[in-house]
Each structure stands twice: as C-alpha cells, then as structure tokens.
Amino acid sequence: MKVAIYIRVATIEQTAEGQRNLLMEHARTLGWEVKKVYEDIASARDMFSRRALQNLILDTESASRDFDAVLVHGVDRLTRDSRDLFSLLETFRNSAMKLITPRGEIKCELPFILG
C-alpha cells in the first residue's frame, strides 16, 4: 500500500521526530511505501490554518494523488473538534481514502468507528 503520513505537534517545544519514527517504522513493518510526509507545528484549535493539513486534503481530493491511505499517530493529531473530524472523514470517504493509525483503520463511513 502507498501511504501519506500526517504529523502534528502542538507547540514548538514538542518535536515531530517521535511521531515520524513511529509511523515510518509502522509503514516499513507492514511493507507500505511512504509517498509523502505532511507536517504541521500548530494548535489543534484551527484545522483550517494548518498548511500541511490543507495540502493533504487537496492532495487527497486530487485525481493524480499517489497514495491510498493516510497514516496518522491518532485522530487527535488531525483535529480535536468532532465536526472537523466528521468533515475530514467525509472527505476521505468521498476520495476512497483510508485513514489508518497504528491501532487500526478508522472507518470513513457512518457510523464512524474504530476498526
């Protein structure tokens, strides 16, 4: 499987290295090819001001994208707002995109449940 990785840290005191290492190792262990890494250093409050997340959404909706799934440490790295999360899951569903955490796949359909 070809995946994109999304990393978000909330403050400049945190580093993205831990998330990156965990997700790269997870992908390697499963034989997945990492096509792109998106990284934001931003608060969870405003999903729409995060440049890397907005680029991920645009790439997800693109007919020329080169990945089949998004690998993220946890859904709270995407957003902590339930309305924003439902919007993202709908975007992924409409694009036939999988959303995966190291714990498993997030179902991008109603009802939204951890698989």
Buried (B, 14 or more C-beta within 10 A) or exposed (E): EBBBBBBBBBEEEEEBEEBBEBBBEBBEEEEBEBBBBBBBBBEBEEBEEBEBBBBBBEBBEEEEBEBBBBBBBEBEBBBBBEEBBEBBBBBBBEBEBBBBBBEEEBBBEEEBEEE
